Amino acid sequence: MGGLLKDVLVSVGDKVTDGQVVALVEVMKMDTEIIAEMDGVVESIQVNKGDNLDSGDVVITLK
């Protein structure tokens, strides 16, 4: 299900760990956390705060 990107909690170059919350999406008036699925470094952020997201959209790329 899609939603509204409320906030990105990391920046390009940040180190993240598996399970870390990296962004917040509002879906049906409820906040949903986007969680990193692996350890890595944020290589790029493909969205901006306020963007509408569809299910399956890439939000952050880790390397």
C-alpha positions in Angstrom: 0.0 0.0 0.0 1.3 3.5 -0.8 1.6 6.5 1.4 3.1 9.9 2.1 6.8 10.2 2.9 6.8 12.1 6.2 10.5 12.1 6.9 13.9 10.6 5.9 16.0 10.0 9.0 19.4 9.4 7.3 21.6 11.3 4.9 23.9 10.2 2.0 27.1 8.8 3.6 25.5 7.7 6.9 26.2 4.3 8.2 23.1 2.3 9.0 22.6 -1.1 10.7 20.2 -3.9 9.9 16.8 -3.1 11.6 17.5 0.7 11.9 14.6 3.0 11.0 15.6 5.1 8.0 12.3 6.8 7.1 8.7 7.4 8.1 5.7 6.9 5.8 2.1 7.9 6.6 -0.4 5.2 5.5 -4.1 5.7 6.2 -3.3 8.3 8.9 -0.8 5.9 10.7 3.0 6.3 10.7 4.9 3.3 9.3 8.6 2.8 9.7 10.8 1.9 6.8 13.6 -0.2 8.2 17.0 -1.0 6.7 17.3 -4.7 5.7 21.1 -4.8 6.0 24.1 -3.0 7.4 25.6 -0.5 4.9 26.2 3.1 3.9 23.5 5.3 2.4 24.5 5.6 -1.3 21.5 7.6 -2.5 18.0 8.8 -1.5 15.5 8.5 -4.3 12.6 10.4 -2.7 11.9 13.7 -1.0 9.8 14.5 2.1 6.2 15.0 1.0 6.4 12.6 -1.9 3.6 10.1 -2.5 5.0 6.5 -2.6 3.6 3.4 -4.2 4.2 -0.1 -2.8 7.6 -1.3 -4.0 9.1 2.1 -4.6 12.8 2.4 -3.8 13.4 5.0 -1.1 17.1 4.6 -0.1 19.9 2.7 -1.7 22.6 1.1 0.5 26.1 -0.1 -0.5 
